[in-house]
Amino acid sequence: MSVDVVTAGETMLALRGSGPLRLGGSLATSIAGAESNVAVGMSRLGHRVAWAGRVGDDESGALVLRTLAAEGVECGGVVRDGDRATGML
């Protein structure tokens, strides 16, 4: 696949709270990272985009890849690292 834009960097699992956990607030998961944010934005504008980076070979890494793929971002240059966990924010 030829691409118009390639971004590279760290994308992490983001946990966002709806309120204090001690009072029953819940956490929602999403992904965060400047490079992946740019990749998603460019894809939504109609560009062919790829993101290159490294994620853990874990559920968080799978979420990163699924989310980016669902946004039309090519992730063929991503390394899934079995020795490190995906970063968390």
C-alpha positions in Angstrom: 0.0 0.0 0.0 1.4 3.4 -0.9 0.8 6.1 1.7 0.7 9.9 1.8 1.8 10.2 5.5 3.8 8.1 7.9 3.9 8.9 11.6 6.1 7.1 14.2 6.1 7.2 17.9 4.5 5.8 21.1 0.8 5.1 21.4 -0.5 4.2 24.8 -3.6 2.8 26.5 -5.4 5.8 28.1 -7.6 5.3 31.2 -10.1 8.2 31.7 -12.1 8.4 34.9 -15.7 9.6 35.2 -15.2 10.6 38.8 -13.3 9.5 41.9 -12.9 5.7 41.9 -13.4 5.6 45.7 -16.9 7.0 45.1 -17.8 4.5 42.3 -16.4 6.4 39.3 -15.7 4.2 36.3 -12.7 4.1 33.9 -13.1 4.2 30.1 -10.3 2.9 27.9 -9.1 4.6 24.7 -5.7 5.2 23.1 -3.5 8.3 23.3 -0.4 9.5 21.5 0.4 12.6 19.4 1.6 10.6 16.4 -1.5 8.3 16.3 -3.7 11.3 16.8 -2.2 12.9 13.7 -2.5 9.6 11.8 -6.2 9.3 12.7 -6.9 13.0 11.8 -5.1 12.7 8.4 -7.0 9.5 7.7 -10.3 11.1 8.5 -9.3 13.9 6.0 -9.0 11.3 3.3 -5.2 10.7 3.3 -3.6 7.2 3.1 -1.8 7.0 6.4 0.5 4.5 8.2 1.7 4.5 11.8 4.9 2.8 12.9 5.7 2.1 16.5 6.1 -0.6 19.1 3.4 -2.0 21.4 3.4 -4.8 23.9 2.1 -8.2 22.8 -0.8 -7.7 25.2 -4.5 -6.7 25.2 -3.6 -3.0 25.4 -1.4 -3.3 22.3 -4.2 -5.2 20.5 -6.6 -2.3 21.4 -4.1 0.2 19.9 -3.9 -1.8 16.7 -7.7 -2.4 16.4 -8.5 1.2 17.1 -6.0 2.5 14.5 -7.1 -0.1 11.9 -10.8 0.9 12.5 -9.8 4.5 11.7 -8.2 3.4 8.4 -4.6 3.7 9.6 -2.1 1.1 8.2 -0.2 -0.6 11.0 2.1 -2.9 9.1 5.2 -1.3 10.5 4.3 -1.9 14.1 6.3 -4.3 16.2 4.5 -6.4 18.9 7.0 -6.8 21.7 6.6 -9.8 23.9 9.1 -8.5 26.4 7.5 -5.1 27.2 4.0 -4.0 28.1 2.2 -1.3 26.1 2.5 2.1 27.8 -0.3 3.4 29.9 -1.5 7.0 30.5 
